[in-house]
Structures are given as C-alpha cells and as structure tokens.
C-alpha cells in the first residue's frame, strides 16, 4: 500500500518542530536556573542564549553556568532514548520522543563541534575560560562530530520502525517513508525553526535552529539500507496518515510558552 505522504509530512514536521522547541527551551532554562543559583545579576533570556552580568562570579561558577544547558540536553538525549528503547509501539508519540532524544544529543555534541568557532557559549566558552589551546578545541570538535554521527546512526533504525513490515523489505517504500517522516520535515524545520527562534541575542542563536534539523540527516543513508526489528513495526500508517490537530495545538502552546519566557525575562 502506498503512503499518503502529505499528512505524514505535516504530522512529522509538527512533531519535529515541537521537539526542537521543547529541547531548546529546556536547554535555556538549564542555563537560566544555573545562572540564578550561581548569583548572576541582570539575567536576560533569549532564544538559544542566556545573558547576565558576570561581575563577581568566579571562573568555576561561570563554567558551571555554561555547562548546565548542554548537560540538560545530554540528559534529554539519554532519557528519551531510553524511553524509545522501552516503548513497544511506534506511535506519533514515539516519533516525538525520538526527535526529542535526537535534538538533545545534537545540542550537546553540536556544542562540542562549535568549540573552536564560538567562544561565547557552551563548550567554546568553557574551553576559552579554562585556557585550552586551539588543538584541544579542534579535538573536542572532531570527537563531538564522530559521537553525533554514531548516535544518529543508532537512532535511525527507530525512524524506519515507524513504517510497516512492507517498508522494511522494499527499499523504494522505505525511501518514501524516511523522506516523509525525516527528510522533508527536517528541511521544513530549517525554515521554520529560525523564524520561531526570534528574537535572538547574536548570530550564533540562528545557527543552531538551522543546523540542528540538518544534523538529523547525517546518517540518513544508513536508514535506507540497515536491517531493523520488523516485529516492532506498525501494521499500518493510519496514525500518521491523518493530521493530528492535538499535536498542532501542542506545538502552538510550546511556541507561546517559549515566547512568554523570553519576553518575561
């Protein structure tokens, strides 16, 4: 049976966007809460950035604040990865958790990849604050890129399992499935996420929303050929082949909450 691609793409795009916004918001809240706990003053929250007056904060406290956001993201990656491993059904909720896990990993290891290029945030700030030479920063970037590729490759089997047994054995149907739940939603996310991330504090605040959806595709071709666990695959795609308006409302609420937090702080 052919996939009804339009509603599948719409649903997957909504789920991807919602997961990206939730992950980014929790990441930023991690930085914000840590800054408050460390005694920072005049804290301002932006999308993908937290600024504050660092006068009087020790280097150790500054490092703890900078590390808190990436550590929250890493926790999200591990936690929702674990839930995906435990969950026996491949529902839209499963796909949301899968996106959330992937974006948690992407945020953490993406911060490592950015270490040599951005010294004002994440691991770039930490390495600069601790006086690491450029060679160490480049090694951190390479390790981050390698780890991210291996993890996304591991997660790719879950995207394939969103399909039916028919998509597991047919390369053409598998390609149609992956383009519908991953490729086209990721490309749509490249456009939607930077817009939904406004206002930003600096140019680096736009880089993440553009790059994170693309990072989902680093192991895309492995999903087209690797073996998957067919026993966990769906009997059909009915849950994805009709637009789920509750997820659309959920996305709208996430956008509203993230904007309120930014303007409140």
Secondary structure by P-SEA (a helix, b strand, c coil): cccccaaaaaaaaaaaaaaaaaaaaaaaaaaaaaaaaaccccccccccccccccccccaaaaaaaaaaaaaaaaaaaaaaaaaaaacccccaaaaaaaaaaaaaaaaaaaaaaacccccccaaaaaaaaacccaaaaaaaaaaaaaaaaaaaaaaaaaaaacccccccccaaaaaaaaaaacaaaaaaaaccccccccccccaaaaaaaacaaaaaacccccccccccccccccccccccccccaaaaaaaaaaaaaaaaaaaac
